[in-house]
C-alpha cells in the first residue's frame, strides 16, 4: 500500500509544555485507513486532524465493536524522537482485534505509517522533563446497521496528543479502593482486549472511589471476588517479604506492556518475581505481619505509580509509610531512562523515528 500525505494549510499553536495535562490537546495531523470486504485494508493516508463524519447508525455507537492502543513518543536530550516497544502495541492490538472480530492489521505497515506521521509532527513531541507525545491508535466498526453482527467495514486512525503527568499527584503515592460490589471482566470474556466496553464497565466504580478520595479502583476476579486482578488504568505489583508478585495473565487481565517490562527487568536484576494468583486475604495478612513492603502500578500513561494507601471494606492499609518504595523508584527510573535515551536499551525495546 502507498501512504498518501496531505499537509494542513493552517497549524495550531503549540501548548506551554509546563502546563500540559493529559489527553486534551491534539496535533495538526492524523493517520486514517479504511477496511472493506472487497479491498481489505486500503487507502492509508496522513491528513489534517479533523472530525469524523459518522452515521447515527454506525455500529460502534450501538454495540461497542472497537479496539484501541496507547503508547508514547519521547524526546531525548539530544533532540531525537523514539518509541518504547511499539511493535508490542500493534501485536496486542491485533489480539484485541481477534477477540472483537475485527480484521487484523499489518503490524509492520502500521508502525511505518506511525513513524511517518511522527516525522511530520516531530515538533509536537515536547522536551520538558516528564512530558511525551501520547499516541492513540483506534479501530472502530463503521457499518451503518442496527442488527447485531460484526461490521463489514472499519476505520483505523491514529491521533497524537502532547501530555504531561497522567496523575495530578505525579510520581507520588496514590490511593486505591478495592471494590467488592462490582466486577470488570471474567475469564472467557474480553477482559484482556483493549476495547471501549472494558473501560465503560469501570466508570461507575471509579466514580464511587473518587467520591471517597481514592484515585483508582482495584478489581477482584469476577467469579470468586477474592483474587486481585488489575487497577482501572494499570497492572498491579506487590512486594511481600522481598518477593515481587503480580497477578497471572489468565484472560481477564490486560497484557500490560509496561508490566512485561517490569517483569523482564526484575528477572534481569535477579530479583525474586512471581506471576500468580494473589488474594486479598494474603495481602491483609502480609500487611498485618509487616511483610507487605510495597504496592505499585504499571502502565503506559504513568509508567510506574506507587500506591501509598489501599482500602478494602472498612480496612484501610497504609503501605510503606505512605511514601515511594525503593522498587517502584528503581523500576520507574530504569524504564523512564530508557524511554528518554538516558540509559542503554539492553532489551531491544527502543525504536527510533
Secondary structure, 3 states (H helix, E strand, C coil): CCCEECCCCCCCCCCCHHHCCCCCCCCCEEEEEEEECCCEEEEEEEEECCCCCCCCCEHHHHHCCEEECCEEEEECCCCCEEEECHHHHHHHHHHHHHHHCCCCCCHHHHHHHHHHHHHHCHHHCCCCCCCEEEEEEEEEECCECCCCCCCCCEEEEEEEEEECCCCCCCCCCEEEEECCCCCCCCCCCCCCCCCHHHHHHHHHHHHHHHHCCCCEEEEECCCCCCEEEEECCEEEEEEECCEEEECCCCCCCCCCHHHHHHHHHHHHCCCCEEECCCEHHHHHHHHHCCCEEEEEEEECCCEEEEEEEEEECCEEEECHHHCCCHHHHHHHHHHHHHHCCCCCCCCCCEEEC
